[in-house]
Amino acid sequence: MTNEKPSPRAAIEPSQQVSGPAIGLLVTGIIGAIFSVVALISISIGTGIGTLVDYDFAEEYVNLYEGAAGMGSAFVGILVAAFIIYAALKMKDLTQYGIAMAASILAMIPCISPCCLIGLPIGIWCLVVLTKPEVKAAFH
């Protein structure tokens, strides 16, 4: 019989390993939803990006995100944020591994993900944890 000590990594339960990344993904989704709702409201009442940007250098960009295109973009942002929130909750419960992986990848994509500055490190953290064999095996 050998006197091998279990590694510290093996001692941590998968539910504890996914807890931090899942909360980070949840926060990313909530912040993204808030930003998208604010964008949708501001475009609806006419105080969108056009009131914040000098038209001389960005008129085409401003026109693109005003009106229907801007509202559509904000609505897509709300849907993406809702998906990320849903996936974060499923990740925390160790259910629906594929959805947790998809949301982790989606959170890292700039211009699609809410809060890409937050989403990139959180998404990487989620992927690192989700790809651990003991975590993957714990999903049901």
C-alpha positions as CSV (number, residue, x, y, z in Angstrom):
1,M,0.0,0.0,0.0
2,T,1.4,3.4,-0.9
3,N,1.0,6.6,1.1
4,E,0.0,8.8,-1.8
5,K,-1.8,12.0,-0.9
6,P,-4.6,13.1,-3.1
7,S,-3.7,16.1,-5.2
8,P,-5.2,19.4,-4.1
9,R,-7.0,19.7,-7.4
10,A,-8.7,16.3,-7.0
11,A,-9.9,17.3,-3.5
12,I,-12.0,20.2,-4.8
13,E,-15.5,19.1,-5.8
14,P,-16.6,19.9,-9.4
15,S,-19.5,22.0,-8.0
16,Q,-17.0,24.2,-6.2
17,Q,-14.8,24.4,-9.2
18,V,-17.6,25.7,-11.4
19,S,-19.0,28.0,-8.8
20,G,-16.7,31.0,-9.4
21,P,-16.7,30.9,-13.2
22,A,-20.5,30.4,-13.3
23,I,-21.0,33.4,-11.1
24,G,-18.7,35.4,-13.4
25,L,-20.6,34.3,-16.4
26,L,-23.9,35.3,-14.7
27,V,-22.5,38.7,-13.9
28,T,-21.4,39.1,-17.5
29,G,-24.8,38.3,-18.7
30,I,-26.6,40.6,-16.3
31,I,-24.3,43.5,-17.2
32,G,-24.8,42.8,-20.9
33,A,-28.6,42.7,-20.4
34,I,-28.6,46.0,-18.6
35,F,-26.5,47.7,-21.3
36,S,-28.7,46.2,-24.1
37,V,-31.9,47.4,-22.4
38,V,-30.4,50.9,-21.9
39,A,-29.4,51.0,-25.5
40,L,-32.8,49.8,-26.7
41,I,-34.5,52.5,-24.5
42,S,-32.1,55.3,-25.6
43,I,-32.6,54.4,-29.3
44,S,-36.3,54.3,-28.8
45,I,-36.5,57.8,-27.3
46,G,-33.9,59.3,-29.7
47,T,-30.9,59.6,-27.5
48,G,-28.8,56.9,-29.0
49,I,-25.2,57.0,-30.1
50,G,-25.9,59.9,-32.4
51,T,-26.1,62.3,-29.5
52,L,-22.7,61.1,-28.1
53,V,-20.6,61.0,-31.2
54,D,-19.3,63.8,-33.5
55,Y,-20.9,63.2,-36.9
56,D,-17.9,64.6,-38.7
57,F,-15.8,61.4,-38.3
58,A,-18.4,58.7,-37.8
59,E,-21.6,59.6,-39.6
60,E,-21.9,56.2,-41.3
61,Y,-21.3,54.3,-38.1
62,V,-23.8,56.5,-36.2
63,N,-26.4,56.1,-38.9
64,L,-26.0,52.3,-38.8
65,Y,-26.8,52.1,-35.1
66,E,-29.7,54.5,-35.1
67,G,-33.2,53.4,-35.9
68,A,-34.2,49.8,-36.8
69,A,-30.6,48.5,-37.0
70,G,-29.7,49.8,-33.6
71,M,-32.9,48.5,-32.1
72,G,-32.3,45.1,-33.7
73,S,-28.7,45.0,-32.4
74,A,-29.9,45.9,-28.9
75,F,-32.6,43.2,-29.1
76,V,-30.0,40.6,-30.2
77,G,-27.8,41.8,-27.3
78,I,-30.7,41.1,-24.9
79,L,-31.2,37.6,-26.3
80,V,-27.5,36.8,-26.1
81,A,-27.4,38.1,-22.5
82,A,-30.4,36.0,-21.6
83,F,-28.8,32.9,-23.1
84,I,-25.6,33.6,-21.1
85,I,-27.5,34.0,-17.9
86,Y,-29.5,30.8,-18.5
87,A,-26.2,28.9,-19.3
88,A,-24.5,30.3,-16.2
89,L,-27.3,28.9,-14.0
90,K,-27.2,25.5,-15.7
91,M,-23.4,25.5,-15.3
92,K,-23.7,26.2,-11.6
93,D,-26.2,23.2,-11.3
94,L,-23.8,21.0,-13.3
95,T,-26.4,20.4,-16.0
96,Q,-26.3,21.0,-19.8
97,Y,-22.6,20.9,-20.4
98,G,-23.0,21.9,-24.1
99,I,-24.9,25.0,-23.3
100,A,-22.4,26.0,-20.7
101,M,-19.6,25.6,-23.2
102,A,-21.5,27.5,-25.9
103,A,-22.1,30.4,-23.6
104,S,-18.5,30.5,-22.4
105,I,-17.4,30.8,-26.0
106,L,-20.1,33.3,-26.8
107,A,-19.0,35.5,-23.9
108,M,-15.6,35.8,-25.4
109,I,-16.7,37.1,-28.8
110,P,-16.4,40.9,-29.1
111,C,-19.4,42.8,-30.4
112,I,-21.7,39.7,-29.9
113,S,-21.1,39.2,-26.3
114,P,-22.2,41.6,-23.6
115,C,-19.3,43.2,-22.0
116,C,-16.5,41.8,-24.1
117,L,-13.9,43.2,-21.7
118,I,-15.4,41.2,-18.9
119,G,-16.6,38.3,-21.1
120,L,-13.2,37.4,-22.5
121,P,-11.4,36.6,-19.2
122,I,-14.6,35.0,-17.7
123,G,-15.1,32.9,-20.9
124,I,-11.6,31.7,-20.8
125,W,-11.9,30.9,-17.1
126,C,-15.1,29.0,-17.8
127,L,-13.5,27.0,-20.6
128,V,-10.5,26.1,-18.5
129,V,-12.7,24.8,-15.7
130,L,-15.2,23.1,-18.0
131,T,-12.6,21.1,-19.9
132,K,-11.2,19.5,-16.7
133,P,-12.1,15.8,-16.9
134,E,-13.6,15.6,-13.4
135,V,-15.8,18.6,-14.1
136,K,-17.0,17.3,-17.4
137,A,-17.8,13.9,-15.8
138,A,-19.8,15.6,-13.1
139,F,-22.3,17.2,-15.6
140,H,-25.6,15.3,-16.0
